[in-house]
Amino acid sequence: MQKLLVTATLFLSFIFNAMAQQPEDKNALQQQREQLKKEIDETEKALNETRKTAKVNIGQLSLINRKMDLQGNVIDNINHEIRNLNDNIYLAQKEVNKMSRILDTLKQEYANSMVYAYKSRSNYNFLNFIFSASSFNDAIKRIAYLKSYRSYREMQAENILKTQDMLSDRIKILSGTKIKKNQALQEQDKAMEQLQKQQEEKKLIVNKLKGRQKELTAQVNAKRKQDAKLKNMITAMIRREIEAAKREKARLAELNKNNSNTKTTTNNNTRATKPASKSAESVLVSSEADKELNASFETNRGSLPWPASGFIIAHFGANKLPGGIDYDNPGVSIGVKVGEPVKAVFNGEVTLVSYMEDKQVVFIKHGKYFTVYSNLASANVQKGDNVKTGQLIGRAGANDDGQGQVDFILMKENNNVNPEQWLRH
């Protein structure tokens, strides 16, 4: 009986601590879902802006895809919460069942002890039990035993009451968890309905874009020509920068050579010249300032700010448009409002500001890396300017659909680099 009471006490203590603990990821899931809903609302606002144009466009398709991705994340979030609630319900039900069994056992043991005490009241009353002791020490022991037995019965009663209260609380918690699960299931149904509506909207957009296949093909062909022209401009600009860096390096080498020839050796143990330093990784980062800037740029990979606030119209590399149209993007195309500020993603030097048809292009050097900002309606910098991260360099222009767009390209010397891997996520 005593062993059962200790076991019950330990179990109830464990249950009490478990009840006091909240699921660790409950708040995290809720915060994540709120953030996702906020992003969905922002995407919807951007989508409404694109709807103001006369024709359906690629920007709308990009936004509805993003909205569907976010909605899918919301559904995953809700599913995660439902799984947690199911686990909590299962564990709570097990605890309720076990607590009910313990409570029944405690009540039975208490009833047995009371029956035993009642039946034995005439034969073993308090005074007879004590005075029948064989010695004084034995009497003291019997008094201690009676006190212990009375305390034990009191503890039995307390544990019964405590177990009843905790069982009642656990049943309430279990009921509350079931209510939360039903609410989560209802929210899941609404999220699925919204996703279905988004899928229908995407289907409508795709069909309309397919109806514009000839027009889209013409736009993509025109964009390819612009990209080719821009590539030639980038190649020529980088070649000039490399040639200028080589000339500067040769000039410094010649200057050092002349200085060393004028020195007079005063001691046979003294060297006339220092050992040649290790050649730089790139001629574009020959100076200490360039090396520092280049290293800092590389350190910030994955955390560079976006050049403009908007959404991705076309990712870097291969893009497949409705109607089987393929387009290989040398950078990332960002959908924005016309006139939206365009900012430098890092410290650097403006190496070229040029026109391409009626739009402007800004080139900025960051050591051996170059960032290119094209389709600008205007430029706020000029060649030779030193710019800082986040500094305004121009304003976004419109694309062929009348939608604001900025094309951002990242080069490592003459090689295209995926800018999305360098920009902040």
TITOR-393022 format. One line per field, with one value per residue (C-alpha): residue number from 1; residue in one letter; x, y, z. Coordinates in nm, 3 decimals, always signed. Each point is the difference from the previous one (the first is absolute). Example, Ala and Ser with C-alpha at 12.3 -4.5 7.8 and 13.67 -1.06 7.14 Angstrom:
i: (1_2)
aa: (a_s)
X: (+1.230_+0.137)
Y: (-0.450_+0.344)
Z: (+0.780_-0.066)
***
This chain:
i: (1_2_3_4_5_6_7_8_9_10_11_12_13_14_15_16_17_18_19_20_21_22_23_24_25_26_27_28_29_30_31_32_33_34_35_36_37_38_39_40_41_42_43_44_45_46_47_48_49_50_51_52_53_54_55_56_57_58_59_60_61_62_63_64_65_66_67_68_69_70_71_72_73_74_75_76_77_78_79_80_81_82_83_84_85_86_87_88_89_90_91_92_93_94_95_96_97_98_99_100_101_102_103_104_105_106_107_108_109_110_111_112_113_114_115_116_117_118_119_120_121_122_123_124_125_126_127_128_129_130_131_132_133_134_135_136_137_138_139_140_141_142_143_144_145_146_147_148_149_150_151_152_153_154_155_156_157_158_159_160_161_162_163_164_165_166_167_168_169_170_171_172_173_174_175_176_177_178_179_180_181_182_183_184_185_186_187_188_189_190_191_192_193_194_195_196_197_198_199_200_201_202_203_204_205_206_207_208_209_210_211_212_213_214_215_216_217_218_219_220_221_222_223_224_225_226_227_228_229_230_231_232_233_234_235_236_237_238_239_240_241_242_243_244_245_246_247_248_249_250_251_252_253_254_255_256_257_258_259_260_261_262_263_264_265_266_267_268_269_270_271_272_273_274_275_276_277_278_279_280_281_282_283_284_285_286_287_288_289_290_291_292_293_294_295_296_297_298_299_300_301_302_303_304_305_306_307_308_309_310_311_312_313_314_315_316_317_318_319_320_321_322_323_324_325_326_327_328_329_330_331_332_333_334_335_336_337_338_339_340_341_342_343_344_345_346_347_348_349_350_351_352_353_354_355_356_357_358_359_360_361_362_363_364_365_366_367_368_369_370_371_372_373_374_375_376_377_378_379_380_381_382_383_384_385_386_387_388_389_390_391_392_393_394_395_396_397_398_399_400_401_402_403_404_405_406_407_408_409_410_411_412_413_414_415_416_417_418_419_420_421_422_423_424_425)
aa: (m_q_k_l_l_v_t_a_t_l_f_l_s_f_i_f_n_a_m_a_q_q_p_e_d_k_n_a_l_q_q_q_r_e_q_l_k_k_e_i_d_e_t_e_k_a_l_n_e_t_r_k_t_a_k_v_n_i_g_q_l_s_l_i_n_r_k_m_d_l_q_g_n_v_i_d_n_i_n_h_e_i_r_n_l_n_d_n_i_y_l_a_q_k_e_v_n_k_m_s_r_i_l_d_t_l_k_q_e_y_a_n_s_m_v_y_a_y_k_s_r_s_n_y_n_f_l_n_f_i_f_s_a_s_s_f_n_d_a_i_k_r_i_a_y_l_k_s_y_r_s_y_r_e_m_q_a_e_n_i_l_k_t_q_d_m_l_s_d_r_i_k_i_l_s_g_t_k_i_k_k_n_q_a_l_q_e_q_d_k_a_m_e_q_l_q_k_q_q_e_e_k_k_l_i_v_n_k_l_k_g_r_q_k_e_l_t_a_q_v_n_a_k_r_k_q_d_a_k_l_k_n_m_i_t_a_m_i_r_r_e_i_e_a_a_k_r_e_k_a_r_l_a_e_l_n_k_n_n_s_n_t_k_t_t_t_n_n_n_t_r_a_t_k_p_a_s_k_s_a_e_s_v_l_v_s_s_e_a_d_k_e_l_n_a_s_f_e_t_n_r_g_s_l_p_w_p_a_s_g_f_i_i_a_h_f_g_a_n_k_l_p_g_g_i_d_y_d_n_p_g_v_s_i_g_v_k_v_g_e_p_v_k_a_v_f_n_g_e_v_t_l_v_s_y_m_e_d_k_q_v_v_f_i_k_h_g_k_y_f_t_v_y_s_n_l_a_s_a_n_v_q_k_g_d_n_v_k_t_g_q_l_i_g_r_a_g_a_n_d_d_g_q_g_q_v_d_f_i_l_m_k_e_n_n_n_v_n_p_e_q_w_l_r_h)
X: (+0.000_+0.280_+0.180_-0.314_-0.033_+0.362_-0.042_-0.322_+0.162_+0.295_-0.232_-0.221_+0.307_+0.111_-0.347_-0.011_+0.332_-0.108_-0.321_+0.197_+0.210_-0.122_+0.097_+0.332_-0.081_-0.360_+0.093_+0.257_-0.261_-0.245_+0.264_+0.102_-0.361_-0.057_+0.313_-0.116_-0.341_+0.169_+0.208_-0.314_-0.171_+0.303_+0.005_-0.372_+0.059_+0.275_-0.229_-0.274_+0.252_+0.083_-0.371_-0.025_+0.182_-0.215_+0.137_+0.082_+0.380_+0.283_+0.018_-0.350_+0.098_+0.310_-0.203_-0.273_+0.271_+0.156_-0.341_-0.067_+0.340_-0.075_-0.348_+0.157_+0.231_-0.302_-0.164_+0.322_+0.007_-0.360_+0.069_+0.296_-0.223_-0.265_+0.265_+0.113_-0.358_-0.059_+0.309_-0.117_-0.349_+0.148_+0.232_-0.269_-0.244_+0.263_+0.058_-0.374_-0.038_+0.297_-0.111_-0.349_+0.146_+0.219_-0.294_-0.213_+0.282_+0.057_-0.371_-0.014_+0.306_-0.138_-0.336_+0.172_+0.199_-0.313_-0.190_+0.291_+0.017_-0.376_-0.001_+0.296_-0.116_-0.122_+0.304_+0.275_-0.099_+0.264_+0.057_-0.015_+0.254_+0.242_-0.045_+0.037_+0.363_+0.259_+0.228_+0.019_+0.207_-0.251_-0.279_+0.193_+0.038_-0.373_-0.087_+0.234_-0.161_-0.350_+0.106_+0.163_-0.310_-0.225_+0.230_-0.005_-0.381_-0.003_+0.247_-0.226_-0.291_+0.211_+0.127_-0.353_-0.114_+0.309_-0.044_-0.365_+0.089_+0.282_-0.215_-0.269_+0.257_+0.150_-0.343_-0.057_+0.337_-0.081_-0.334_+0.170_+0.259_-0.276_-0.169_+0.330_+0.038_-0.348_+0.089_+0.324_-0.188_-0.243_+0.292_+0.158_-0.319_-0.004_+0.368_-0.063_-0.295_+0.220_+0.270_-0.257_-0.118_+0.362_+0.051_-0.306_+0.128_+0.339_-0.167_-0.191_+0.321_+0.189_-0.277_-0.003_+0.378_-0.017_-0.240_+0.276_+0.264_+0.107_+0.026_+0.192_+0.234_+0.071_+0.064_+0.236_+0.190_+0.034_+0.121_+0.259_+0.133_+0.017_+0.180_+0.252_+0.060_+0.034_+0.241_+0.220_-0.005_+0.093_+0.280_+0.145_-0.025_+0.169_+0.270_+0.075_+0.017_+0.240_+0.220_+0.008_+0.091_+0.280_+0.140_-0.006_+0.171_+0.271_+0.049_+0.049_+0.236_+0.211_+0.003_+0.121_+0.267_+0.134_+0.003_+0.193_+0.261_+0.083_+0.080_+0.365_+0.107_+0.201_+0.040_+0.048_-0.237_-0.275_-0.246_-0.064_-0.360_-0.272_-0.133_-0.287_-0.338_-0.253_-0.202_-0.355_-0.290_-0.135_+0.147_-0.321_+0.088_+0.364_-0.024_-0.062_-0.323_-0.127_+0.096_-0.185_-0.309_+0.003_+0.032_-0.279_-0.227_+0.062_-0.059_-0.347_-0.112_-0.361_-0.061_+0.019_-0.311_-0.225_+0.055_-0.374_-0.308_-0.223_-0.038_+0.182_-0.134_+0.271_+0.262_+0.364_+0.060_-0.263_-0.360_-0.292_-0.296_-0.352_-0.021_+0.338_+0.204_+0.348_+0.208_+0.350_+0.034_+0.354_-0.112_-0.321_-0.293_-0.182_-0.356_-0.049_-0.204_+0.117_+0.229_+0.083_+0.342_+0.287_+0.289_+0.356_+0.026_+0.353_+0.279_+0.185_+0.104_-0.223_+0.195_-0.258_-0.339_-0.140_-0.319_-0.155_-0.276_-0.215_+0.112_+0.318_+0.245_+0.227_+0.316_+0.166_+0.332_+0.055_+0.355_-0.016_-0.382_-0.231_-0.370_-0.209_-0.334_-0.194_-0.341_+0.033_-0.218_+0.271_+0.341_+0.112_+0.373_+0.277_+0.324_+0.265_-0.244_+0.062_-0.329_-0.106_-0.230_-0.361_+0.085_-0.251_+0.145_-0.311_-0.371_-0.178_-0.129_-0.291_+0.016_-0.193_-0.317_+0.017_+0.099_+0.293_+0.306_+0.367_+0.250_+0.285_+0.313_+0.300_+0.336_+0.318_+0.243_-0.141_-0.220_-0.370_-0.087_-0.345_-0.090_-0.279_+0.266_+0.159_-0.312_-0.172_-0.279)
Y: (+0.000_+0.241_-0.085_+0.082_+0.336_+0.096_-0.105_+0.198_+0.306_-0.012_-0.044_+0.290_+0.220_-0.092_+0.072_+0.336_+0.105_-0.122_+0.201_+0.314_-0.031_+0.150_-0.145_+0.164_+0.065_+0.121_+0.368_-0.051_-0.158_+0.283_+0.266_-0.177_-0.017_+0.369_+0.087_-0.216_+0.168_+0.339_-0.097_-0.129_+0.335_+0.187_-0.228_+0.061_+0.377_-0.035_-0.224_+0.264_+0.255_-0.221_-0.048_+0.372_-0.054_-0.061_-0.349_-0.304_-0.026_-0.219_+0.200_-0.117_-0.360_+0.041_+0.152_-0.263_-0.269_+0.169_+0.033_-0.371_-0.089_+0.209_-0.152_-0.346_+0.099_+0.112_-0.339_-0.179_+0.218_-0.091_-0.370_+0.021_+0.151_-0.269_-0.271_+0.161_+0.022_-0.366_-0.094_+0.212_-0.157_-0.350_+0.068_+0.182_-0.286_-0.248_+0.217_+0.027_-0.378_-0.065_+0.262_-0.154_-0.343_+0.140_+0.191_-0.316_-0.191_+0.272_+0.013_-0.379_-0.010_+0.282_-0.174_-0.324_+0.177_+0.170_-0.330_-0.167_+0.281_-0.016_-0.378_+0.017_+0.298_-0.214_-0.227_+0.244_+0.335_+0.258_-0.049_-0.379_-0.014_+0.221_-0.149_-0.353_+0.077_-0.219_+0.291_+0.379_+0.005_-0.228_+0.241_+0.293_-0.197_-0.079_+0.369_+0.090_-0.272_+0.128_+0.355_-0.128_-0.203_+0.302_+0.215_-0.267_-0.001_+0.380_-0.014_-0.252_+0.241_+0.295_-0.198_-0.099_+0.362_+0.119_-0.272_+0.090_+0.368_-0.080_-0.248_+0.265_+0.254_-0.251_-0.077_+0.372_+0.031_-0.301_+0.155_+0.331_-0.173_-0.173_+0.336_+0.146_-0.294_+0.062_+0.366_-0.097_-0.239_+0.277_+0.233_-0.275_-0.031_+0.377_-0.003_-0.286_+0.191_+0.307_-0.211_-0.147_+0.350_+0.103_-0.306_+0.098_+0.356_-0.126_-0.220_+0.304_+0.209_-0.277_-0.036_+0.374_+0.005_-0.287_+0.215_+0.261_-0.251_+0.191_+0.323_-0.167_-0.167_+0.340_+0.148_-0.283_+0.034_+0.374_-0.071_-0.245_+0.272_+0.243_-0.261_-0.059_+0.374_+0.031_-0.293_+0.172_+0.317_-0.196_-0.188_+0.322_+0.179_-0.285_-0.028_+0.372_-0.038_-0.296_+0.182_+0.310_-0.215_-0.168_+0.335_+0.124_-0.315_+0.036_+0.366_-0.085_-0.285_+0.233_+0.261_-0.256_-0.120_+0.351_+0.066_-0.321_+0.081_+0.333_-0.161_-0.056_-0.317_+0.102_-0.344_-0.336_-0.160_+0.251_-0.092_+0.263_-0.111_-0.183_-0.336_+0.029_-0.013_-0.265_+0.100_+0.116_-0.234_+0.243_+0.304_+0.179_-0.034_+0.100_+0.286_-0.048_+0.200_-0.224_-0.313_+0.121_+0.095_-0.331_-0.203_+0.197_-0.056_-0.375_-0.011_+0.148_-0.273_-0.086_+0.322_+0.272_+0.224_-0.016_+0.286_+0.076_-0.091_-0.232_-0.358_-0.230_-0.001_-0.227_-0.196_-0.037_-0.259_-0.204_+0.124_-0.170_+0.220_-0.114_-0.124_-0.174_+0.321_-0.037_+0.290_-0.012_+0.293_+0.132_+0.146_+0.039_+0.213_+0.182_+0.129_+0.340_+0.317_+0.232_+0.260_-0.222_+0.085_-0.225_-0.024_-0.130_-0.342_+0.068_+0.255_+0.052_+0.226_+0.089_-0.112_+0.092_+0.163_-0.057_+0.011_-0.307_+0.125_+0.227_-0.156_+0.039_-0.253_+0.045_-0.212_-0.018_-0.168_-0.186_-0.137_-0.273_+0.000_+0.225_+0.073_+0.123_+0.180_+0.033_+0.118_+0.319_+0.298_+0.228_-0.016_+0.200_-0.079_+0.041_-0.174_+0.025_+0.046_-0.200_-0.136_-0.156_-0.291_+0.110_+0.322_+0.112_-0.051_+0.033_-0.055_-0.303_+0.015_-0.184_-0.320_-0.073_-0.074_+0.335_-0.165_+0.130_-0.222_+0.000_-0.251_-0.078_-0.184_-0.115_-0.071_-0.155_+0.149_-0.129_-0.273_+0.027_-0.090_-0.083_+0.318_-0.169_-0.197_+0.327_+0.201_-0.010_-0.259)
Z: (+0.000_+0.093_-0.327_-0.199_+0.175_-0.080_-0.363_-0.030_+0.157_-0.244_-0.299_+0.105_+0.042_-0.353_-0.139_+0.176_-0.154_-0.345_+0.025_+0.083_-0.316_-0.329_-0.338_-0.085_-0.362_+0.045_+0.004_-0.274_-0.227_+0.067_-0.070_-0.319_-0.117_+0.072_-0.198_-0.292_+0.001_+0.002_-0.303_-0.175_+0.060_-0.138_-0.304_-0.055_+0.007_-0.261_-0.206_+0.012_-0.132_-0.298_-0.070_-0.071_-0.330_-0.306_-0.065_+0.204_+0.033_+0.123_+0.322_+0.093_-0.063_+0.216_+0.282_-0.007_+0.012_+0.301_+0.164_-0.053_+0.147_+0.309_+0.028_-0.018_+0.286_+0.203_-0.056_+0.104_+0.312_+0.087_-0.064_+0.237_+0.268_-0.053_+0.040_+0.325_+0.124_-0.087_+0.198_+0.294_-0.011_-0.008_+0.295_+0.196_-0.048_+0.122_+0.306_+0.068_-0.023_+0.227_+0.252_+0.003_+0.076_+0.277_+0.147_+0.003_+0.170_+0.259_+0.081_+0.035_+0.226_+0.211_+0.028_+0.103_+0.270_+0.134_+0.008_+0.178_+0.257_+0.059_+0.051_+0.236_+0.207_+0.296_+0.022_-0.075_+0.130_+0.059_+0.375_-0.001_-0.281_+0.191_+0.350_-0.129_-0.082_+0.171_+0.087_+0.003_-0.319_-0.167_+0.102_-0.153_-0.322_-0.005_+0.046_-0.292_-0.211_+0.068_-0.091_-0.317_-0.091_+0.057_-0.217_-0.264_-0.010_-0.015_-0.289_-0.171_+0.024_-0.120_-0.300_-0.090_+0.008_-0.190_-0.261_-0.044_-0.053_-0.242_-0.190_-0.036_-0.123_-0.243_-0.143_-0.052_-0.175_-0.215_-0.097_-0.077_-0.218_-0.194_-0.055_-0.127_-0.235_-0.143_-0.049_-0.173_-0.227_-0.094_-0.073_-0.209_-0.206_-0.063_-0.098_-0.244_-0.151_-0.047_-0.164_-0.236_-0.097_-0.061_-0.221_-0.202_-0.030_-0.116_-0.261_-0.130_-0.017_-0.179_-0.257_-0.066_-0.033_-0.248_-0.199_-0.014_-0.111_-0.313_+0.196_+0.283_-0.247_-0.156_+0.347_+0.095_-0.329_+0.061_+0.354_-0.133_-0.231_+0.290_+0.211_-0.281_-0.032_+0.376_+0.008_-0.258_+0.211_+0.312_-0.179_-0.142_+0.335_+0.192_-0.268_+0.038_+0.377_-0.030_-0.250_+0.220_+0.301_-0.197_-0.110_+0.356_+0.120_-0.269_+0.092_+0.367_-0.087_-0.219_+0.275_+0.254_-0.242_-0.056_+0.373_+0.068_-0.270_+0.168_+0.331_+0.091_+0.176_+0.305_+0.147_-0.171_+0.251_-0.079_-0.279_-0.267_-0.062_+0.191_-0.117_-0.246_+0.169_-0.088_-0.305_+0.064_-0.069_-0.260_-0.168_+0.100_+0.370_-0.005_+0.251_+0.371_-0.024_-0.280_+0.192_+0.308_-0.201_-0.188_+0.322_+0.164_-0.300_+0.009_+0.377_-0.055_-0.239_+0.079_+0.193_-0.268_-0.010_-0.304_-0.245_-0.005_+0.201_-0.203_-0.119_-0.240_-0.356_-0.142_+0.191_-0.097_-0.271_-0.181_+0.015_-0.174_-0.094_-0.096_-0.356_+0.016_-0.020_+0.151_+0.129_+0.151_+0.239_+0.065_+0.333_+0.198_-0.119_+0.279_-0.037_+0.166_-0.033_-0.277_+0.155_+0.300_+0.155_-0.112_+0.245_+0.003_+0.166_+0.131_+0.021_-0.327_-0.284_-0.296_-0.306_-0.266_-0.045_-0.348_-0.204_-0.157_-0.227_+0.218_+0.332_+0.203_+0.146_+0.302_+0.053_+0.344_+0.083_+0.332_-0.029_-0.265_+0.017_-0.202_+0.052_-0.293_+0.037_-0.327_-0.125_+0.204_-0.090_+0.143_+0.168_+0.303_-0.025_-0.254_-0.090_+0.270_+0.289_+0.316_+0.132_+0.329_+0.074_-0.037_-0.182_-0.264_-0.348_-0.217_-0.056_-0.146_-0.357_-0.167_-0.206_-0.320_+0.198_+0.175_+0.328_+0.205_-0.025_+0.101_-0.139_+0.240_-0.115_+0.204_-0.165_+0.137_-0.249_-0.333_+0.148_+0.080_+0.359_+0.138_+0.190_+0.196_+0.190_+0.112_+0.084_+0.339_+0.039)
***
